[in-house]
Amino acid sequence: MRLEGKTAIVTGGASGFGEGIVRRFVAEGARVAIADINAEGAATLAEELGSACIAVPTDIADAASVGNLFDRVVWAFGGLDILVNNAGMGTRPAPMETMDEATFDRLMGVNVRSVYLTGRLAVPLMKARRSGAILNIASTGGVSPRPNLTWYNASKGWMITAARAMAVELAPFGVRVNVINPVAGETPMLATFMGGDTPEARARFLASIPIGRFSTPADIAAAAVFLCSDEASMVTGVAMEVDGGRCI
């Protein structure tokens, strides 16, 4: 019960790493708003987990949609202790010059603009309480880029730098900001990153991970619980690789 009495928003919480984080947060005593563009998936998970959860259909790149999310959370929970910016968009490997503008804009909207939109609403709530934890789920691509994923890598690097800057600015107000950098995991995005899910593609990717397996939602959730709990009260501005040694 390391998060007992705390309220949290987890974006992209209906599947993948986000779902793992939601499940673990609830098990640790938190009340959680599952924010996801997949309204049906969010509602199904919230129904399974019971009264500790609410589902809020959210386009995390849209200001009005994010505003509705925070209105719902304040109405339901009375405030906010934890924000997990987990929602993300991946791209298939391709030469950087081949990405069209519409895809680039959507990528930056989901991976970059969303952190700005949630931050400008979460920070005043946390400053008022003189406490809070913000966690960005970035990627090993933000610190050890892979070729043909240039704009995705750049978006995740931005998330890391933004978190470190936020950590410095918000520390005097009791608000901590950290990052988890997962290696590719057993989530719906895996096939996108590998350019197709085949035994050969998996073997090539696994060869770059010293521990020899993909990450799982449970791996990321375990790190998220620590970083968002009071046990990490002296930890801010950290970008933690949960990558099986991929970035060494």
N, C-alpha and C positions, 0 to 999 in steps of 0.2 A: 504493500500500500504506500509506495513512495510518492505517489501523486495524489494522495487522499485530500479532498477538499479543493482541488485545483480544476480550473476550466480550461479547455483547449480547443483550438481550431486546427484541423488537419486538412489541408487542401489536397485534392487528388486522393481522398481517403477511401474511395470505394473499391480500390483494387491495388495489387502490387505492393510496393513498399508502404504506401499510405495505409492500406488495409492492415498490414502487419503492425504499424504504429498505432492505429486506432484500437485494435484488439488488445495490444499490450498496455496502452494508456488506461483503458477501461479496467483491465485486470489489476492495475496499480492504483485504482481508486478515483481516476479523473472522470469528469463529465466532458464529453467530446462532441463538437459539431463536425460532422462529416460533410465537407464541401467538395462537390464534384460535379462536373458537367454531365456525368452519367447519373441522372436523377433516379432512375430505377435501381441501379446498383447501390447507390447511397441509401435509398429507402430500405432496401432488402437487408443491408448490413445493420442499419439502425434498429430495424425491427428485431433482428436476431439478438442484438446486444442489449436491448431493453431500454429502460428509462434513463440510463446514463448517457444516451446518445440522441442527437437530433440530426436529421438529414436536411441539408440546404443545397438545392440545385444551384450551381455557381459556375459561371464562365469567368475564370480567374483573371482573364485579360481585359475584362469589361468593368469600367468604374461603377456603373449603376448596379451590376450584379454583385460586385464585392461590397458595395454599400448595403445592399439588402442582406448579405451574409452577416455583416457586423450588427445590423439592426436586430436580426433574429437572435444572434448570440447574446446581445445585451438584454433583450427581452426575456430570453429563456433562462440565462445564467446570471445576469446581473453584472457581468464584467468579464475580464479575460486575464488569464495568467500565462498561457502558453500559446504561441503561434508556430505552427510547423508549415513552412512553405515547401510542400512536397510535390505539388502538381508540376508536371514537366512534359515537354514534348521532345521526342527524338527524331532523327532523320536517318534515312538509309545512306550508307557510304557512297559518296559521289564527289567528283572534283569540285572545288569551291566555286568555280565560275559558272557552274551549271544550275545553281539554285536560283529559282525565279523569285521576284520581289514579294509576291503574295506569300510564299512559303517562308521566306526570311522574316517578313513582318509578323506572321503568326508565331513563328519560333520565338522571336524576341518578345512578343506579347505574353506568351505563356511562361517563358523562362525568366524574363527580365522585368517587363512592365508589371507583372503580378506582384513582385516583391515590393515595388514602389507603392502599388495600390493598397496592399495589405498593411504595409508599414505605416503609411500615413494615418491609418485608422486605428491600428493596434497600439502604436506608441503613446498617443494621449491617454488611452485607457490604462496602460501600464505605468506611465509617469504619475497618474493620479494615485495609484496604489503604492508607488515607490518600489515596485518589484515587477518581475516578469522575465520570461525566457522566450527568445525567438530562435528558431532553428531552421536553417536553409538546407534542403537536401540537394546538393550539387552533384558532382561526379568526379571520378578520377580523371576524366577528360579535361577538367578545369586546371589540373596541375601537371598532367602528363599526357598531352594531346595525342590522339591517334590521327593519322592522315585520312583525308577524305571525309572528315567530320568537323571541318574548320569552324563553321558558324555555330554549331552545337557546342564545341569546345569553348568558344569565345563566350557564349551565353552563360556557361557554367563557371568560367573564370570570373565573369562579372558578379555572379552570385557570391562567390568567395570574397572578392574585394569589397563588395557592398556590406557583407556581414562584418568584416573586420573594421570598416569605417564606422558602421553603426555601433559596434561594440565600444569603440573609443568614445563616441559621442554620448551614448546612453548609460555608460557605467556610473556617472554621478547620480543617476536617477534610480539606481538599483536594478536596471534592466540588462540582462546578459544576452549576447548574440553569438551563436556558434554555427558550425557547418559540419555536415557529414558528407564525405565523398565516397559513395559506394562504387565498387566495381560492378560490371554488368551482372544482373541477377536473374533468377528464375521468376520473371514477371512478363506481362504482355508485351513489353518493349524490347525484349531480348532479340527477337527475330529481326526487328528493325535495325538494331545496331550491327548485327552480324551480316545484314544484307540477305537474310534468308536463314531459316533454322534447319540445318542439315547436320548429320554426324560429322562431316568434314569441317564445317564452319565451327561447330562446337569444339572440336579437337584443336583447331588453330587458336581459338580464343583462350581455351583452358591452358594452353601451353604458356601463355603470358602471365598466369596467376600461380605463384609459387605454391600456395596451399593446395591448388589443384581442383578447386570447385568454384562454381558461381556463388555469389552472395544470395541470401534468402531474405524475405521480409522479416523473419525473426532476428536475423543478424542486425539489420538496420534498426529495428524496434528496440533491441537491447541497448544499443548505443544512444538512441534517442531518449529513452527513459532516464538514463544517467545524466545526459547533458541538460535535460529539462527539469531535473529534480534538484532539491536543495542540497543533495550530496555534491553537486557541481557548483556550489556557490562561489568558488574562487576561479571558475573556468569561464573565460569569455574571449572572443576573438580567435577561437581555435578552429582549424579545419582538420577534422579527424578522418583519416582514410580507414574505411572498413572494406578492405580490398584484397585480403589474403596475400599481401606483399606485392601487388601489382605495380605500385609506384616506387618501389625500392630501386 
